Amino acid sequence: MIFGRFSPHIAEVILFAVPGPYFVAYAIVVALPPYLLEWEFFEQYKISKDPWPWRLDDEGVDDDEDEGRRATSSISTRQKQKEFRKLSFISLCIDVASVFFYFPLCIYIKTLLLPHHTFSMSFSLDDWPTMYQSAILVPAMAIFHELLFYISHRIMHAYPILYKYHKVHHEYKQNTVLAAQYFHIVDFVLTISGPIVVTTILFRPHSFTQFQVGLWIFTANLDDHLGYAFPWSAVRSGTDAHEFHHSVNMGCYGSKLSLWDWVFQTDGAYERWRMKRSEQSISNKSRIAQRTQ
């Protein structure tokens, strides 16, 4: 047994508690450097054209402009930063509660409601999955989980009685990594823990396979809300699809893949936005090149 003297059910709870310390490590190693260093290498991949709230200043007002306008701009900047700090603090509290408490609790409840071994995963070293088994099962579980998330996420947007819970997550118009786990508890159960628990029950993977799938899902979710479309991201071809979803509150209901948005044709507005953005970028680069000649 991988977890020694612990029962399989307790071992399953321990396994699903891994995202807690992993979230802390991701925030320190991946998120903080681009947020704080302002290196051009990172900034070239920033999705939103708006500056980060913690970098806001009064640069938009010239020194020779009237004092009243400068005062108004300063108040507006301070208000935005105050709202951002408040949202970030609330998000941090919810993030910690989600990854350290809510999700392990959901798994524990699942082990109580479905204690039979039919619904449990194996922790034995004797049936450790082969590379071939992992190569098939990991993508299959990821794609099925994505389908469940797509359906639940789209339903949360379709019905006002559910959207009132989901709109908490949409308080972020410009994502930071803290938005990744910022959910109302009802939304968290239906769209985050629900698809993972159902996928685990139906596939009954080995614990190592579940660890691989869970690690990818959690990493991709953090990448999806990072605010930077790094080319090495685990998400789609970049994270700008979910950033678009947050900014306009429509389409792109998938989480880590673009597959189901493509299948159900809910990415049309995003594709038009992406093409327009790309054309503007090419045009800007062309104008800069002409000026330097």
C-alpha positions as CSV (number, residue, x, y, z in Angstrom):
1,M,0.0,0.0,0.0
2,I,1.3,3.4,-1.0
3,F,-0.1,5.1,2.2
4,G,1.0,2.3,4.5
5,R,-1.4,1.8,7.5
6,F,-4.1,4.1,6.3
7,S,-7.3,2.6,4.9
8,P,-8.0,3.1,1.2
9,H,-10.8,5.6,2.0
10,I,-8.5,7.8,4.2
11,A,-5.7,7.4,1.7
12,E,-8.1,8.8,-1.0
13,V,-8.8,11.9,1.1
14,I,-5.0,12.4,1.6
15,L,-4.4,12.1,-2.1
16,F,-7.0,14.8,-2.9
17,A,-5.5,17.0,-0.2
18,V,-2.3,17.4,-2.4
19,P,-3.6,20.5,-4.2
20,G,-3.3,22.5,-1.0
21,P,0.5,22.7,-0.7
22,Y,0.8,22.5,-4.5
23,F,-1.3,25.7,-4.8
24,V,1.1,27.5,-2.5
25,A,4.1,26.3,-4.5
26,Y,2.6,27.3,-7.8
27,A,1.8,30.8,-6.5
28,I,5.3,31.3,-5.3
29,V,7.2,29.8,-8.2
30,V,5.0,30.5,-11.2
31,A,2.6,33.4,-10.4
32,L,4.6,35.8,-8.3
33,P,7.7,36.3,-10.7
34,P,5.7,37.7,-13.6
35,Y,3.3,39.7,-11.3
36,L,6.1,41.4,-9.5
37,L,9.2,41.6,-11.7
38,E,7.6,43.3,-14.8
39,W,10.2,41.7,-17.1
40,E,9.6,42.2,-20.8
41,F,9.9,38.4,-21.3
42,F,6.8,37.8,-19.2
43,E,4.9,40.9,-20.3
44,Q,4.9,39.9,-24.0
45,Y,2.5,37.0,-23.0
46,K,0.2,39.2,-20.8
47,I,-3.4,38.8,-22.1
48,S,-5.2,41.9,-20.9
49,K,-4.0,45.3,-22.2
50,D,-5.0,46.9,-18.9
51,P,-2.3,47.3,-16.3
52,W,-2.4,45.1,-13.2
53,P,-4.2,46.9,-10.4
54,W,-1.1,47.0,-8.2
55,R,0.8,48.8,-11.0
56,L,-1.8,51.6,-11.5
57,D,-0.6,55.1,-11.1
58,D,-1.5,58.6,-12.4
59,E,0.6,58.3,-15.6
60,G,-2.5,59.1,-17.7
61,V,-2.6,62.7,-16.4
62,D,0.1,65.1,-17.5
63,D,1.8,67.4,-15.1
64,D,0.4,70.5,-16.8
65,E,-3.2,69.4,-16.6
66,D,-5.5,71.0,-14.1
67,E,-5.3,70.0,-10.5
68,G,-8.9,68.9,-10.3
69,R,-8.4,66.2,-13.0
70,R,-5.3,64.9,-11.3
71,A,-7.1,64.7,-8.0
72,T,-10.0,62.8,-9.7
73,S,-7.6,60.4,-11.4
74,S,-5.8,59.8,-8.1
75,I,-9.0,59.0,-6.3
76,S,-10.1,56.6,-9.1
77,T,-6.8,54.8,-8.9
78,R,-6.9,54.4,-5.2
79,Q,-10.5,53.2,-5.4
80,K,-9.6,50.5,-7.9
81,Q,-6.6,49.4,-5.8
82,K,-8.8,49.3,-2.7
83,E,-11.4,47.2,-4.5
84,F,-8.7,44.9,-5.8
85,R,-7.1,44.4,-2.4
86,K,-10.5,43.6,-0.9
87,L,-11.3,41.1,-3.7
88,S,-7.9,39.5,-3.4
89,F,-8.2,39.1,0.4
90,I,-11.6,37.5,0.1
91,S,-10.3,35.3,-2.8
92,L,-7.3,34.2,-0.7
93,C,-9.5,33.1,2.1
94,I,-11.8,31.2,-0.2
95,D,-8.9,29.7,-2.1
96,V,-7.4,28.4,1.1
97,A,-10.7,27.0,2.3
98,S,-11.3,25.3,-1.1
99,V,-8.1,23.5,-1.6
100,F,-7.4,22.7,2.1
101,F,-10.9,22.0,3.3
102,Y,-13.9,22.0,0.8
103,F,-12.4,19.5,-1.7
104,P,-11.0,17.0,0.8
105,L,-14.3,17.2,2.6
106,C,-16.2,16.4,-0.6
107,I,-14.0,13.3,-1.1
108,Y,-14.5,12.2,2.5
109,I,-18.3,12.5,2.1
110,K,-18.0,10.5,-1.1
111,T,-16.2,7.7,0.8
112,L,-18.9,7.7,3.4
113,L,-21.8,7.6,0.9
114,L,-20.1,5.1,-1.4
115,P,-17.9,3.0,0.9
116,H,-18.0,-0.1,-1.3
117,H,-14.8,-1.1,-3.0
118,T,-16.6,-0.8,-6.4
119,F,-16.4,3.0,-6.1
120,S,-12.9,3.1,-4.6
121,M,-9.5,3.5,-6.3
122,S,-6.6,1.1,-5.8
123,F,-3.6,2.1,-3.7
124,S,-1.8,-1.2,-4.2
125,L,1.7,-1.4,-5.7
126,D,0.8,-4.8,-7.2
127,D,-1.5,-3.3,-9.9
128,W,0.5,-0.1,-10.5
129,P,-0.6,1.1,-14.0
130,T,1.8,0.5,-16.9
131,M,2.8,3.4,-19.2
132,Y,0.4,2.0,-21.9
133,Q,-2.5,2.0,-19.4
134,S,-1.7,5.6,-18.3
135,A,-1.3,6.8,-21.9
136,I,-4.9,5.7,-22.5
137,L,-6.6,6.3,-19.2
138,V,-5.2,9.8,-18.3
139,P,-6.4,11.5,-21.6
140,A,-9.7,9.6,-21.4
141,M,-10.4,10.8,-17.9
142,A,-9.2,14.4,-18.8
143,I,-11.5,14.6,-21.8
144,F,-14.5,13.1,-19.9
145,H,-13.9,15.5,-16.9
146,E,-13.8,18.4,-19.4
147,L,-17.2,17.3,-20.8
148,L,-18.7,17.3,-17.4
149,F,-17.2,20.7,-16.5
150,Y,-18.4,22.1,-19.9
151,I,-22.0,20.9,-19.3
152,S,-22.1,22.1,-15.6
153,H,-20.5,25.5,-16.5
154,R,-22.8,26.1,-19.4
155,I,-25.9,25.3,-17.2
156,M,-24.6,27.7,-14.5
157,H,-24.7,30.4,-17.1
158,A,-28.1,29.4,-18.6
159,Y,-30.3,29.5,-15.5
160,P,-30.5,32.6,-13.3
161,I,-31.2,30.6,-10.2
162,L,-27.7,29.0,-10.7
163,Y,-25.9,32.0,-12.2
164,K,-26.4,34.0,-9.0
165,Y,-23.9,31.6,-7.4
166,H,-21.6,31.4,-10.5
167,K,-21.4,35.2,-10.9
168,V,-19.2,35.3,-7.7
169,H,-16.4,33.8,-9.9
170,H,-17.1,36.4,-12.5
171,E,-16.3,39.3,-10.2
172,Y,-12.9,38.9,-11.8
173,K,-12.9,40.7,-15.2
174,Q,-9.1,40.6,-15.3
175,N,-7.9,37.3,-13.9
176,T,-5.1,36.6,-11.4
177,V,-4.2,33.2,-10.0
178,L,-6.4,33.9,-7.0
179,A,-9.5,33.7,-9.3
180,A,-8.8,30.0,-9.9
181,Q,-10.5,28.8,-6.8
182,Y,-12.7,31.8,-6.1
183,F,-16.2,30.3,-6.1
184,H,-19.4,30.3,-4.2
185,I,-19.7,27.0,-2.3
186,V,-22.7,25.9,-4.5
187,D,-20.7,26.7,-7.7
188,F,-17.7,24.9,-6.3
189,V,-19.7,21.7,-5.6
190,L,-21.4,21.7,-9.0
191,T,-18.7,22.7,-11.4
192,I,-15.4,21.9,-9.6
193,S,-15.6,19.0,-7.2
194,G,-18.6,17.4,-8.9
195,P,-17.1,16.6,-12.3
196,I,-13.9,15.3,-10.6
197,V,-15.8,13.0,-8.1
198,V,-18.1,11.6,-10.9
199,T,-15.1,11.0,-13.2
200,T,-13.3,9.1,-10.4
201,I,-16.4,7.0,-9.6
202,L,-17.0,6.0,-13.2
203,F,-13.4,5.3,-14.2
204,R,-12.2,3.8,-10.9
205,P,-8.5,4.6,-11.7
206,H,-5.5,3.6,-9.8
207,S,-4.5,6.2,-7.3
208,F,-1.3,7.1,-9.3
209,T,-3.5,7.6,-12.4
210,Q,-5.8,9.8,-10.4
211,F,-2.9,11.8,-9.1
212,Q,-1.7,12.4,-12.7
213,V,-5.1,13.5,-13.9
214,G,-5.7,15.6,-10.8
215,L,-2.3,17.3,-11.1
216,W,-3.0,18.3,-14.7
217,I,-6.5,19.5,-14.0
218,F,-5.4,21.7,-11.0
219,T,-2.3,23.0,-12.9
220,A,-4.4,23.8,-15.9
221,N,-7.0,25.6,-13.8
222,L,-4.3,27.8,-12.3
223,D,-2.8,28.5,-15.7
224,D,-6.3,29.3,-17.0
225,H,-6.5,32.2,-14.5
226,L,-2.9,33.3,-14.5
227,G,-3.5,36.3,-16.8
228,Y,-0.6,35.3,-19.1
229,A,-0.9,33.1,-22.2
230,F,2.5,31.4,-21.9
231,P,3.1,29.0,-24.9
232,W,4.2,26.2,-22.5
233,S,0.9,26.4,-20.6
234,A,-1.0,23.1,-20.0
235,V,-4.2,24.8,-21.2
236,R,-5.4,24.6,-24.8
237,S,-3.0,26.7,-27.0
238,G,-3.0,29.4,-24.4
239,T,-5.2,30.8,-21.6
240,D,-6.7,33.7,-23.5
241,A,-10.0,31.8,-24.2
242,H,-10.9,31.8,-20.5
243,E,-9.7,35.4,-20.1
244,F,-12.2,36.3,-22.9
245,H,-14.9,34.4,-21.1
246,H,-14.3,36.4,-18.0
247,S,-14.2,39.7,-19.8
248,V,-17.4,39.4,-21.8
249,N,-19.2,36.7,-19.8
250,M,-20.1,34.5,-22.8
251,G,-18.9,31.5,-24.7
252,C,-15.7,29.4,-24.0
253,Y,-17.4,27.2,-21.4
254,G,-14.6,24.7,-21.4
255,S,-12.0,24.7,-18.7
256,K,-8.7,23.3,-20.0
257,L,-9.4,22.2,-23.5
258,S,-11.2,23.9,-26.5
259,L,-12.6,20.5,-27.6
260,W,-16.2,20.8,-26.4
261,D,-16.5,24.5,-27.3
262,W,-15.5,23.5,-30.8
263,V,-17.9,20.5,-30.8
264,F,-20.9,22.5,-29.6
265,Q,-19.8,25.7,-31.4
266,T,-19.7,28.0,-28.4
267,D,-16.4,29.6,-29.3
268,G,-17.4,31.8,-32.3
269,A,-17.3,35.1,-30.5
270,Y,-13.9,34.2,-29.0
271,E,-12.5,33.3,-32.5
272,R,-13.6,36.6,-33.9
273,W,-12.1,38.5,-31.0
274,R,-8.9,36.5,-31.3
275,M,-8.6,37.2,-35.0
276,K,-9.3,41.0,-34.5
277,R,-6.7,41.1,-31.7
278,S,-4.2,39.3,-33.9
279,E,-4.8,41.8,-36.8
280,Q,-4.4,44.7,-34.5
281,S,-1.1,43.3,-33.1
282,I,0.3,42.9,-36.7
283,S,-0.8,46.4,-37.6
284,N,0.8,47.9,-34.5
285,K,4.1,46.0,-35.2
286,S,4.0,47.3,-38.8
287,R,3.5,50.9,-37.7
288,I,6.4,50.6,-35.2
289,A,8.6,49.1,-37.9
290,Q,7.8,52.0,-40.3
291,R,8.6,54.6,-37.7
292,T,12.0,53.0,-37.0
293,Q,13.0,53.0,-40.7
